[in-house]
Amino acid sequence: MGSKVYISEFDSEARLRNKESCTLPVIDIYGGANRLLMRGIDGLTLTMAEEGDIVVTAEKLPDAYLAYWQSEICRAENYSPERKDAEIGLSIYEILAHDEKAGKMLRERSIVNYALVPGYYEMCRSLGIESDEPELETVTLLNGKSYSNELKERLGLPAAGIRIRSLDEYRKAVSRLLAEHGRVLIKDVMGVSGRGMLLIDSSGMAERLADHFKKQLDGGAKEPDFILEPMLEKDMDFSCLLRIDKSSGIITDGYQKNRSKGFSYLGTEPLSAEELGIILDSEYPKTVMQIADDMAGRGYHGFACIDSMISEGQVVPLIEINPRMSLSRFNLVMQERLGIKCRLSYAEGRRAEDISAEKILEMLDDEGILYTTERGKGVIPLAPGTWDAPDAAGKRVRIYYLIAAGRQEDYEEILASWLAHCSGSICAGRIT
């Protein structure tokens, strides 16, 4: 059981959410569901794998890409189950549960999940695999923002909010918080960052949202289930990456700085020495241990990410808890593996017609900006699932990448060249 198999279901909160609860209004800038945007993240756990490990992806990684990764980063393998037409739209776990070849592979290796979702437990039951993961009820509890909020209250941390479970509770709480703070965040108890979150900055908007909930309740929704909390002025977002091990206790792996626009994640990079000093000189490390102790006491073990911020010069220890891996962890692992400063981010655009992973890698290599062990710096394209998929041409895709560069000048030069390729070769026109 020395080697591992990594399996990823990235939209984990949606699979844990109570489908009968009210939802927040969502502005869909993509004109409807676009599975290509989620597919663009498939394969990111390749960053975690070590030699001999297997990374499961919904669709096979391009041969040229896997060969590049194995020669320059790590000799990990890829497995992609065959999909029948009837299985389109199913989770990766639902497909693996009926894959005989996968069943043998999973029984012979340790399974490492990006996040724990109901499908994992169902797959284990179907394949007769004995799981050592925490109970699903524990995972669901810790994923909920209500748990993070309860910890804020109990530990006396800033920005504690109010959980509301009825329209009357919502109206009373939002009115009071608006009067006290001027701006209020409403968060879906099981919403993911960038979605399931909304800023309320006026009584008019608060009332329009109340009307939105009432229509859902009249239509059969069970209840609103949200956290209302004051909106803080943000200086910087950061994360503490830790593991809770049954035998070794709590292990803090490191800290990463997160860039965002509004509520949307944009990328991850290392903290500066000054920024890290502010965090470590505060009560933050002690608070992290208190949070992790509570998680462990409830039966949780595994990867965790505590999202935090600095607001008006003060450390705000807890925004929310993610009992899973994270993009910040991927960046940290790659930085430790390569021994050089790394920055992970993504671009979005409409994919060009005639491209492939092989062509892109050759082009980047010819220009001298592709990361190789010989160069010791460069761009590493990530999760290439939409690069040469026939159905991606002309559609909006997400392109993840990591830039490894010690010097700021090298980073800026590589980034400029890479983004030019994104907008001129990978995508047809402007990227965002």
Salt bridges, closest charged atoms under 4 A:
GLU9 OE2 - ARG15 NE 3.28
ASP11 OD1 - ARG195 NH2 3.12
GLU13 OE2 - ARG324 NH2 3.40
GLU59 OE2 - ARG39 NH1 3.20
ASP63 OD1 - LYS60 NZ 2.31
GLU108 OE2 - LYS104 NZ 2.74
ASP132 OD1 - LYS246 NZ 2.91
GLU150 OE2 - ARG154 NE 2.77
GLU150 OE1 - ARG298 NH2 3.68
ASP168 OD2 - LYS172 NZ 3.22
GLU180 OE2 - ARG176 NH1 3.37
GLU180 OE1 - HIS181 NE2 3.59
ASP188 OD2 - ARG17 NH2 2.69
GLU207 OE2 - ARG171 NH2 2.99
ASP218 OD2 - LYS214 NZ 3.02
GLU223 OE2 - ARG165 NH2 2.88
ASP225 OD2 - ARG163 NH2 2.90
ASP225 OD1 - ARG165 NE 3.54
GLU229 OE1 - LYS152 NZ 3.37
GLU229 OE2 - LYS187 NZ 2.90
GLU233 OE2 - ARG183 NH2 2.76
ASP237 OD2 - LYS234 NZ 3.02
ASP253 OD1 - ARG243 NH2 2.59
ASP253 OD2 - ARG329 NH1 2.90
GLU269 OE1 - ARG259 NE 3.27
GLU275 OE2 - LYS257 NZ 2.92
GLU283 OE1 - LYS286 NZ 3.97
ASP294 OD2 - ARG154 NH2 2.89
ASP294 OD1 - ARG298 NE 2.71
GLU320 OE1 - LYS145 NZ 3.69
GLU348 OE1 - ARG396 NE 3.21
GLU348 OE2 - ARG398 NH2 2.50
ASP354 OD2 - LYS359 NZ 3.22
ASP365 OD1 - ARG375 NH2 2.91
GLU367 OE1 - HIS421 NE2 2.57
ASP391 OD2 - ARG35 NH2 3.17
ASP391 OD1 - ARG39 NH2 3.08
GLU409 OE1 - ARG407 NH1 3.23
ASP410 OD1 - LYS377 NZ 3.44
ASP410 OD1 - ARG407 NH2 3.09
